[in-house]
């Protein structure tokens, strides 16, 4: 399991997604640009990470994002607090 970056209070440091773009590079790999705010404020300054992915990595990432979205949309069972 990954070790998440944390702030001084021990909370996971998260930044709002500001956008993304994808491209095919030389017909053999995928490029993914993820733009994010550099502060918790969605309107804050932005930065970006540009990645290259194999088709297998792109499929694995797509599946993981889909599973995450489905879990977010699923209501918590009665008596269980959502995080």
Helices and strands as residue ranges (DSSP letters): E 17-25, E 29-37, E 46-53, H 55-73
